[in-house]
């Protein structure tokens, strides 16, 4: 999936967060979550802890 297509698709969502507290765009957060869930499923991990470790690693990689 092309990142631009992903961003375009999800940019139609309404971001209800308080603007003063926003650090990352909603599309970036959704992308990291989607990647983490995909990796978790392909790796066969079934625990929430494993998913959180994957998401933390992805966040460090995407936002560096």
N, C-alpha and C positions, 0 to 999 in steps of 0.2 A: 504494500500500500504506500502510495506516495504521501509524504508528510504534508504537502500543500493541499492535496485532496482531503486528507483527514482534517486539517485546520479549517478548510472551507466548509466542510460538512458540519463540524461541531461549532463553528462560529455563529450559527443560527440560534444556539441555545442562549437563554437569558442568564446572565451571571448575576446572582442575587447577593453576592458577597459585598461587604462594606468596602468601598473603593480605597479607603485609607489603609486597610489591612491586607490588600492584595500584593503579594510578592511575585507570583507567577501567573501568567495567563491561564484561563480555564482550559484551553485546548492543550497546553503543555501538560497540565496535571492529568487530564483524561488520557493523553498519549502514554504517559508513564504507567498509569494504572492498567491500560489495555496491554501494554508490553509485559508488565509483571504477571498479569493473569495468564497471558499466552505462554510465557516461559514456565510458569508454575504448572500449567496443564501438560505441557510437553515434557517437563522433567519428571512428572509423576508425583510431585510433592503434594501432600494433601493437608498440610497444617497451615494455620494462620501465621505462625511464626516464620515458616519458610517463605511464605508470600511476602511478609513484611521485610525480611532480609533481602529478597529480590527487589522489592520496590525501593528500599534505601539505596541499594547499589545502582539501580537505574537512575534514581534522582541525582546521585552524585555524578554519574556519567553524563546525563542529558544537560544538566544545569551548570557544568563547569566552564 
